[in-house]
């Protein structure tokens, strides 16, 4: 509780593969991180969808969600997110109804429209489909109707129900880093998660626009706002910046088209890298979507962001070469916010 307002902390984990490690090891660490952050009092744990990349292991969030939910007990588990244009809204609804049946009251369905990979993987995922992206708003409406048994009689598949039929529904969130996603979330009455770790500019305006334009629906009667941000926290500012150098280089190499091949580099490699003046400018710009520092520094900056975005929840994205540094960052943040585990 800060200033009388509840600020929740949650986790987005992309199952990053450290250079020299494997996808299996990265996924095992995602499980461990979920278990540890649940003990620390984080509210929800989301996993992402990325295709045809050697640096991130999570290509199927619904499969990983089932695995994580079975190995945790109270934390909400969800997708951050399912890239809906690749799939049938009906199949996504059935996947998440099944998850909701298995873990009632604990499942989140975050959806997005980004490809989550290179054009080649997008073509393979959307094989035989035409203009899939243009149907995204329609897909959202269909997904809501399938999840809440409200398909209109005029629909092409009138009478169809997503099974299994259950008494509860997963919590629906639209993910985005633009005004269009915010508009759609408001239109359909869904929660809106702004990816500040992707786009460090203009997010507060988009979030306030969502909150102003929100229309109550079967999904809820008031807006739900969530802000996802890169965070690296350590005992000292020097150690935090040293740890963050891996992420600095990872983002730089991604821009150069190389990060998808090598994974997250070590701190030692990051410190030895021959940065050009252009590289250093790019790192400085990328730091605008990261919060790096001591627990006190990070907490103050996060609370300021929460106020600017009028968001009641902050979703922390921490990518480090060393897993123990990643876990320590989450632990220090939990202590700074005095998080309490859910019983």
LUMGUZA-666148 format. One record per residue (C-alpha): residue in one letter; residue number from 1; x, y negated, z. Coordinates in steps of 0.001 Angstrom, whole numbers, plus 500000, padded with zeros to 6 digits. Layout:
! LUMGUZA-666148
+--------+-----+--------+--------+--------+
: residu : num :     c1 :     c2 :     c3 :
+--------+-----+--------+--------+--------+
:      A : NUM :      X :      Y :      Z :
...
+--------+-----+--------+--------+--------+
END
This chain:
! LUMGUZA-666148
+--------+-----+--------+--------+--------+
: residu : num :     c1 :     c2 :     c3 :
+--------+-----+--------+--------+--------+
:      X :   1 : 500000 : 500000 : 500000 :
:      X :   2 : 501514 : 496708 : 498882 :
:      X :   3 : 499855 : 493395 : 499766 :
:      X :   4 : 496608 : 495242 : 500475 :
:      X :   5 : 496607 : 496890 : 497044 :
:      X :   6 : 497283 : 500555 : 496440 :
:      X :   7 : 500105 : 501171 : 493981 :
:      X :   8 : 500396 : 504774 : 492847 :
:      X :   9 : 503595 : 506231 : 491489 :
:      X :  10 : 503493 : 509012 : 488918 :
:      X :  11 : 505952 : 510809 : 486635 :
:      X :  12 : 506327 : 511193 : 482875 :
:      X :  13 : 508908 : 513838 : 482035 :
:      X :  14 : 509953 : 514456 : 478439 :
:      X :  15 : 512036 : 517563 : 479255 :
:      X :  16 : 515246 : 515893 : 478025 :
:      X :  17 : 518013 : 518264 : 476980 :
:      X :  18 : 521427 : 517216 : 478246 :
:      X :  19 : 524255 : 517486 : 475738 :
:      X :  20 : 525741 : 520967 : 476038 :
:      X :  21 : 522615 : 522342 : 477740 :
:      X :  22 : 519617 : 524256 : 476321 :
:      X :  23 : 515880 : 523799 : 475898 :
:      X :  24 : 515189 : 526621 : 478355 :
:      X :  25 : 517307 : 524915 : 480990 :
:      X :  26 : 515560 : 521591 : 480365 :
:      X :  27 : 512118 : 523162 : 480784 :
:      X :  28 : 513198 : 524885 : 484001 :
:      X :  29 : 514296 : 521489 : 485320 :
:      X :  30 : 510922 : 519995 : 484368 :
:      X :  31 : 509260 : 522622 : 486563 :
:      X :  32 : 511635 : 521868 : 489413 :
:      X :  33 : 511059 : 518129 : 489032 :
:      X :  34 : 507286 : 518602 : 489199 :
:      X :  35 : 507596 : 520644 : 492374 :
:      X :  36 : 509975 : 518181 : 494015 :
:      X :  37 : 508049 : 515039 : 493077 :
:      X :  38 : 504833 : 516634 : 494324 :
:      X :  39 : 506514 : 517073 : 497718 :
:      X :  40 : 507603 : 513424 : 497591 :
:      X :  41 : 504046 : 512163 : 497069 :
:      X :  42 : 503910 : 511260 : 493371 :
:      X :  43 : 500310 : 511276 : 492162 :
:      X :  44 : 500410 : 512809 : 488680 :
:      X :  45 : 502954 : 514468 : 486397 :
:      X :  46 : 502679 : 514171 : 482621 :
:      X :  47 : 504632 : 515900 : 479886 :
:      X :  48 : 505114 : 514741 : 476314 :
:      X :  49 : 504831 : 516092 : 472787 :
:      X :  50 : 507818 : 515891 : 470449 :
:      X :  51 : 508560 : 517930 : 467348 :
:      X :  52 : 511680 : 518915 : 465422 :
:      X :  53 : 514087 : 517366 : 467916 :
:      X :  54 : 517054 : 518978 : 469616 :
:      X :  55 : 517069 : 516426 : 472449 :
:      X :  56 : 513582 : 516962 : 473950 :
:      X :  57 : 512156 : 520400 : 474740 :
:      X :  58 : 508426 : 519684 : 475103 :
:      X :  59 : 506653 : 520419 : 471821 :
:      X :  60 : 503407 : 521829 : 473262 :
:      X :  61 : 502138 : 519909 : 476308 :
:      X :  62 : 499068 : 522102 : 476860 :
:      X :  63 : 501253 : 525200 : 477256 :
:      X :  64 : 503636 : 523416 : 479608 :
:      X :  65 : 500736 : 521934 : 481608 :
:      X :  66 : 499412 : 525420 : 482361 :
:      X :  67 : 502857 : 526526 : 483517 :
:      X :  68 : 503331 : 523438 : 485715 :
:      X :  69 : 499863 : 523532 : 487243 :
:      X :  70 : 500450 : 527144 : 488284 :
:      X :  71 : 503625 : 526112 : 490092 :
:      X :  72 : 502212 : 523080 : 491886 :
:      X :  73 : 499137 : 522730 : 494067 :
:      X :  74 : 497897 : 519148 : 494521 :
:      X :  75 : 499478 : 516902 : 491891 :
:      X :  76 : 497473 : 516031 : 488783 :
:      X :  77 : 499106 : 517523 : 485686 :
:      X :  78 : 498580 : 516190 : 482195 :
:      X :  79 : 499720 : 515259 : 478729 :
:      X :  80 : 501535 : 512096 : 477881 :
:      X :  81 : 500313 : 512911 : 475382 :
:      X :  82 : 498682 : 515138 : 472790 :
:      X :  83 : 499144 : 513581 : 469347 :
:      X :  84 : 495519 : 513934 : 468265 :
:      X :  85 : 495820 : 513263 : 464487 :
:      X :  86 : 497763 : 516518 : 464125 :
:      X :  87 : 494881 : 518633 : 465425 :
:      X :  88 : 491182 : 519380 : 465471 :
:      X :  89 : 489398 : 517424 : 468223 :
:      X :  90 : 487410 : 520591 : 468918 :
:      X :  91 : 490531 : 522689 : 469506 :
:      X :  92 : 492023 : 520051 : 471811 :
:      X :  93 : 488737 : 519934 : 473759 :
:      X :  94 : 488747 : 523725 : 474184 :
:      X :  95 : 492398 : 523758 : 475244 :
:      X :  96 : 491769 : 521213 : 477958 :
:      X :  97 : 488430 : 522636 : 479065 :
:      X :  98 : 490243 : 525902 : 479623 :
:      X :  99 : 492930 : 524110 : 481628 :
:      X : 100 : 490204 : 522333 : 483617 :
:      X : 101 : 488515 : 525672 : 484311 :
:      X : 102 : 491799 : 527089 : 485597 :
:      X : 103 : 492767 : 524013 : 487646 :
:      X : 104 : 489560 : 522034 : 488319 :
:      X : 105 : 490018 : 518380 : 489203 :
:      X : 106 : 493733 : 518378 : 488412 :
:      X : 107 : 493996 : 518015 : 484634 :
:      X : 108 : 494638 : 514827 : 482636 :
:      X : 109 : 494279 : 514585 : 478873 :
:      X : 110 : 496387 : 511761 : 477525 :
:      X : 111 : 496127 : 511321 : 473755 :
:      X : 112 : 498025 : 509259 : 471230 :
:      X : 113 : 498306 : 508685 : 467504 :
:      X : 114 : 502106 : 508615 : 467054 :
:      X : 115 : 503642 : 511442 : 465006 :
:      X : 116 : 505969 : 512575 : 467799 :
:      X : 117 : 508593 : 513556 : 465265 :
:      X : 118 : 510020 : 513171 : 461790 :
:      X : 119 : 507903 : 513042 : 458596 :
:      X : 120 : 508765 : 516657 : 457774 :
:      X : 121 : 507281 : 517966 : 461030 :
:      X : 122 : 504231 : 515734 : 460592 :
:      X : 123 : 503572 : 517198 : 457151 :
:      X : 124 : 503888 : 520708 : 458555 :
:      X : 125 : 501555 : 519957 : 461484 :
:      X : 126 : 498961 : 518340 : 459244 :
:      X : 127 : 499243 : 520903 : 456455 :
:      X : 128 : 496191 : 520664 : 454213 :
:      X : 129 : 494810 : 517557 : 455983 :
:      X : 130 : 494419 : 514227 : 454224 :
:      X : 131 : 494397 : 510736 : 455774 :
:      X : 132 : 494451 : 512205 : 459278 :
:      X : 133 : 495588 : 508958 : 460893 :
:      X : 134 : 492581 : 507039 : 459568 :
:      X : 135 : 490255 : 509421 : 461424 :
:      X : 136 : 491766 : 508788 : 464850 :
:      X : 137 : 488892 : 506646 : 466224 :
:      X : 138 : 486390 : 509226 : 464987 :
:      X : 139 : 488464 : 511999 : 466554 :
:      X : 140 : 488400 : 510217 : 469918 :
:      X : 141 : 484614 : 510011 : 469809 :
:      X : 142 : 484332 : 513693 : 468863 :
:      X : 143 : 486718 : 514680 : 471643 :
:      X : 144 : 484658 : 512805 : 474237 :
:      X : 145 : 481445 : 514383 : 472964 :
:      X : 146 : 482937 : 517887 : 473084 :
:      X : 147 : 484270 : 517369 : 476619 :
:      X : 148 : 480926 : 516029 : 477874 :
:      X : 149 : 478458 : 518077 : 475785 :
:      X : 150 : 477121 : 514943 : 474119 :
:      X : 151 : 477525 : 515715 : 470421 :
:      X : 152 : 474713 : 513830 : 468629 :
:      X : 153 : 472092 : 515673 : 466591 :
:      X : 154 : 473305 : 513842 : 463492 :
:      X : 155 : 476834 : 515220 : 463808 :
:      X : 156 : 478089 : 517668 : 461179 :
:      X : 157 : 478602 : 520244 : 463945 :
:      X : 158 : 475484 : 519478 : 465994 :
:      X : 159 : 474824 : 522157 : 468598 :
:      X : 160 : 478493 : 523151 : 468908 :
:      X : 161 : 479914 : 523311 : 472437 :
:      X : 162 : 483513 : 523466 : 473553 :
:      X : 163 : 484092 : 526528 : 475697 :
:      X : 164 : 484529 : 527467 : 478404 :
:      X : 165 : 481689 : 525314 : 479724 :
:      X : 166 : 482735 : 523918 : 483109 :
:      X : 167 : 481263 : 521514 : 485651 :
:      X : 168 : 484157 : 519034 : 485546 :
:      X : 169 : 486086 : 517328 : 482759 :
:      X : 170 : 489750 : 516387 : 482406 :
:      X : 171 : 490491 : 512720 : 482918 :
:      X : 172 : 490894 : 511081 : 479493 :
:      X : 173 : 493593 : 508472 : 478820 :
:      X : 174 : 494596 : 506725 : 475618 :
:      X : 175 : 498312 : 506132 : 475319 :
:      X : 176 : 499804 : 503304 : 473355 :
:      X : 177 : 502243 : 500450 : 472962 :
:      X : 178 : 500011 : 498170 : 470897 :
:      X : 179 : 496782 : 496216 : 470945 :
:      X : 180 : 494959 : 498732 : 468757 :
:      X : 181 : 495304 : 501498 : 471356 :
:      X : 182 : 494140 : 499103 : 474066 :
:      X : 183 : 491089 : 498151 : 471995 :
:      X : 184 : 490101 : 501763 : 471404 :
:      X : 185 : 490538 : 502637 : 475094 :
:      X : 186 : 488263 : 499735 : 476055 :
:      X : 187 : 485709 : 500641 : 473390 :
:      X : 188 : 485368 : 504230 : 474566 :
:      X : 189 : 485696 : 503526 : 478290 :
:      X : 190 : 488859 : 505611 : 478637 :
:      X : 191 : 491881 : 504959 : 480810 :
:      X : 192 : 494720 : 503087 : 479102 :
:      X : 193 : 498404 : 503893 : 479615 :
:      X : 194 : 500793 : 501324 : 478162 :
:      X : 195 : 504208 : 502679 : 477153 :
:      X : 196 : 506415 : 499821 : 478310 :
:      X : 197 : 509400 : 502157 : 478004 :
:      X : 198 : 508750 : 502197 : 474231 :
:      X : 199 : 507724 : 498576 : 473736 :
:      X : 200 : 509002 : 496040 : 476239 :
:      X : 201 : 507136 : 493103 : 474704 :
:      X : 202 : 503560 : 491856 : 475015 :
:      X : 203 : 502249 : 494734 : 477088 :
:      X : 204 : 500733 : 492624 : 479853 :
:      X : 205 : 498564 : 490764 : 477331 :
:      X : 206 : 497397 : 494041 : 475781 :
:      X : 207 : 496554 : 495470 : 479194 :
:      X : 208 : 494559 : 492409 : 480202 :
:      X : 209 : 492724 : 492570 : 476881 :
:      X : 210 : 491795 : 496184 : 477621 :
:      X : 211 : 490558 : 495260 : 481080 :
:      X : 212 : 488434 : 492351 : 479763 :
:      X : 213 : 486892 : 494337 : 476915 :
:      X : 214 : 486322 : 497588 : 478814 :
:      X : 215 : 482915 : 499162 : 478204 :
:      X : 216 : 481624 : 501619 : 480829 :
:      X : 217 : 480903 : 505070 : 479453 :
:      X : 218 : 480546 : 508692 : 480455 :
:      X : 219 : 484297 : 508551 : 481163 :
:      X : 220 : 483997 : 505939 : 483895 :
:      X : 221 : 482445 : 502667 : 484984 :
:      X : 222 : 485633 : 500621 : 485383 :
:      X : 223 : 489004 : 500346 : 483631 :
:      X : 224 : 491907 : 502569 : 484675 :
:      X : 225 : 495300 : 501039 : 483948 :
:      X : 226 : 498649 : 502770 : 483957 :
:      X : 227 : 502087 : 501442 : 483036 :
:      X : 228 : 504941 : 503769 : 482017 :
:      X : 229 : 508477 : 502423 : 482410 :
:      X : 230 : 512089 : 503638 : 482311 :
:      X : 231 : 513649 : 503614 : 485794 :
:      X : 232 : 517127 : 504485 : 487049 :
:      X : 233 : 517529 : 504086 : 490810 :
:      X : 234 : 520661 : 504736 : 492890 :
:      X : 235 : 522122 : 503767 : 496272 :
:      X : 236 : 524165 : 500940 : 494774 :
:      X : 237 : 523703 : 498698 : 491756 :
:      X : 238 : 527051 : 499857 : 490371 :
:      X : 239 : 526061 : 503519 : 490591 :
:      X : 240 : 522661 : 502824 : 489009 :
:      X : 241 : 524248 : 501054 : 486033 :
:      X : 242 : 526818 : 503812 : 485670 :
:      X : 243 : 524089 : 506468 : 485657 :
:      X : 244 : 521986 : 504433 : 483230 :
:      X : 245 : 524853 : 504261 : 480726 :
:      X : 246 : 523811 : 507738 : 479510 :
:      X : 247 : 520338 : 506436 : 478675 :
:      X : 248 : 521840 : 503299 : 477110 :
:      X : 249 : 523863 : 505435 : 474702 :
:      X : 250 : 520993 : 507863 : 474110 :
:      X : 251 : 518678 : 505047 : 473005 :
:      X : 252 : 521406 : 503540 : 470844 :
:      X : 253 : 522117 : 506852 : 469133 :
:      X : 254 : 518392 : 507386 : 468601 :
:      X : 255 : 518255 : 504105 : 466715 :
:      X : 256 : 521145 : 505363 : 464591 :
:      X : 257 : 519340 : 508644 : 463899 :
:      X : 258 : 521708 : 510791 : 465953 :
:      X : 259 : 520105 : 511266 : 469383 :
:      X : 260 : 517719 : 513957 : 468133 :
:      X : 261 : 520748 : 516142 : 467446 :
:      X : 262 : 523091 : 515702 : 470403 :
:      X : 263 : 520798 : 515299 : 473414 :
:      X : 264 : 521487 : 513085 : 476443 :
:      X : 265 : 525221 : 512257 : 476612 :
:      X : 266 : 527259 : 512368 : 479807 :
:      X : 267 : 528236 : 509258 : 481749 :
:      X : 268 : 531854 : 509917 : 480826 :
:      X : 269 : 531018 : 510024 : 477122 :
:      X : 270 : 528937 : 506870 : 477440 :
:      X : 271 : 531787 : 505009 : 479093 :
:      X : 272 : 534293 : 506134 : 476444 :
:      X : 273 : 532042 : 505292 : 473472 :
:      X : 274 : 533518 : 502628 : 471116 :
:      X : 275 : 530686 : 500093 : 471271 :
:      X : 276 : 530582 : 497350 : 468666 :
:      X : 277 : 529267 : 493854 : 469452 :
:      X : 278 : 526055 : 494881 : 467665 :
:      X : 279 : 525794 : 497992 : 469868 :
:      X : 280 : 526175 : 495918 : 473021 :
:      X : 281 : 523439 : 493567 : 471847 :
:      X : 282 : 521136 : 496522 : 471213 :
:      X : 283 : 521866 : 497903 : 474695 :
:      X : 284 : 521086 : 494529 : 476246 :
:      X : 285 : 517796 : 494391 : 474370 :
:      X : 286 : 516886 : 497975 : 475322 :
:      X : 287 : 517508 : 497157 : 478979 :
:      X : 288 : 514406 : 494936 : 478790 :
:      X : 289 : 512306 : 498114 : 478855 :
:      X : 290 : 514313 : 499646 : 481703 :
:      X : 291 : 514505 : 498907 : 485420 :
:      X : 292 : 517912 : 499755 : 486867 :
:      X : 293 : 519201 : 499097 : 490374 :
:      X : 294 : 518987 : 499854 : 494077 :
:      X : 295 : 515721 : 500994 : 495679 :
:      X : 296 : 514990 : 497466 : 496865 :
:      X : 297 : 515721 : 495928 : 493467 :
:      X : 298 : 513708 : 498522 : 491567 :
:      X : 299 : 510747 : 498293 : 493934 :
:      X : 300 : 510584 : 494510 : 493628 :
:      X : 301 : 510693 : 494645 : 489819 :
:      X : 302 : 508109 : 497414 : 489639 :
:      X : 303 : 505709 : 495516 : 491892 :
:      X : 304 : 506149 : 492431 : 489720 :
:      X : 305 : 505328 : 494493 : 486624 :
:      X : 306 : 502278 : 495982 : 488337 :
:      X : 307 : 501078 : 492456 : 489126 :
:      X : 308 : 501739 : 491201 : 485585 :
:      X : 309 : 499893 : 494159 : 484060 :
:      X : 310 : 497214 : 494223 : 486783 :
:      X : 311 : 497923 : 497930 : 486963 :
:      X : 312 : 497228 : 500102 : 489984 :
:      X : 313 : 499592 : 502840 : 488837 :
:      X : 314 : 503196 : 502996 : 487663 :
:      X : 315 : 504429 : 506034 : 485750 :
:      X : 316 : 508161 : 506510 : 486081 :
:      X : 317 : 510271 : 507840 : 483191 :
:      X : 318 : 513791 : 508758 : 484286 :
:      X : 319 : 516296 : 510288 : 481867 :
:      X : 320 : 519805 : 511088 : 483085 :
:      X : 321 : 522521 : 513482 : 481992 :
:      X : 322 : 522770 : 514966 : 485492 :
:      X : 323 : 519532 : 516392 : 486900 :
:      X : 324 : 520508 : 515710 : 490502 :
:      X : 325 : 520882 : 512018 : 489638 :
:      X : 326 : 517387 : 512102 : 488111 :
:      X : 327 : 515911 : 513757 : 491198 :
:      X : 328 : 517781 : 511378 : 493508 :
:      X : 329 : 516334 : 508409 : 491602 :
:      X : 330 : 512789 : 509691 : 492163 :
:      X : 331 : 513559 : 510435 : 495812 :
:      X : 332 : 514943 : 506957 : 496509 :
:      X : 333 : 511943 : 505366 : 494830 :
:      X : 334 : 509512 : 507493 : 496863 :
:      X : 335 : 511255 : 506394 : 500054 :
:      X : 336 : 511180 : 502729 : 499008 :
:      X : 337 : 507419 : 502911 : 498393 :
:      X : 338 : 506842 : 505082 : 501461 :
:      X : 339 : 504971 : 507688 : 499428 :
:      X : 340 : 503112 : 510371 : 501330 :
:      X : 341 : 502482 : 513890 : 499944 :
:      X : 342 : 498872 : 514815 : 499219 :
:      X : 343 : 497679 : 517618 : 501481 :
+--------+-----+--------+--------+--------+
END
